Amino acid sequence: MVSPVTGKKRLLQLEIFPDRLLNFETAQKLLDELNRISGITRMVVYGPRLPEENPEDLLQGKFGVREKKYLDIMGEKIELTTQVGRVWIEIEDISVKDKIQKACEKVLPFPFDINEGLYLRTKKTITDYVRKGGNVDDISLGLFDPKSKGYRCCGEGTDKKYDKS
């Protein structure tokens, strides 16, 4: 599909929307299966922000910072700061959708939906200009969390830096 604004080929985007939030182990199993599929250009995990403290420790009267966990997304170790509720994927060809469907069926023991749509930005946003001065690669477009102290994006061509600005 060609974008009417830029004239460039626009990649297809999918959303994996499970009926439940994924725990860390299930999320990593799903990402491991997706990492094996060629034709995926970028992936984003989306969900509610995890609390700074471990809720189970708070119930027991212990106060401490929760243990950090890292997901492997497209060969990069990314700190898990959200509970995985959705996975947005940009793909090169519609034939990859069948492979993604099979990977989800293999890993997820509960119902899920795979939706087609526009989930990831395709052009620079005001936040891109504010956070990075407009120097954003095509992979990192629109992928800034205003509440975070930096950003992280995974995909081909990303600058693979953690910005502490």
Steps between C-alpha positions, in 0.01 A plus 500: 500500500635846408446795732305780328696765695862389464478275195708237685397139544317472831552180694209305644434516873341238722387494861504185709229558759477218758193470722729527805809691603808283451733409783873530440557136405213485248600833349858380450384171344282695255784739417740206450260353243455838328878560496537187284269637229666684212310791351437687827655847493412625849306396811365694795355357822220707648314489828454658840809629678643273771527652849844595630452284811405135497131489612546162672780641716285799597225266622754323723631830640828490307605811315740463213540545130367221278741272320580616146412261220614520139324387183689391190342690211665454161838427658496785754453474876228747597404571860139404563324812631148406391283196537458363148142544384551545127780451249515730200692362203602655171541245220630510145243268341154367583629140477679559833159530671441124473835429669412743780159331542669158536753637751219646712300175487810310613574721801175657621266255679210748494312690225663789316432722201731612223387832358627694199526876528730794561652468848851640455571850372632530146618863513668721758292636785541810714631278779771370265616856441483593870684191628752448221507824301341324204799265460296182512550197279205339321480217754466727805230731362246590765631248752565725797341460838451848646520358854827315444851630543603359162381280220577168347390361164577173334526436130725514200680833467433631849779693668491251795577767760338573829460875527510644851386850400 
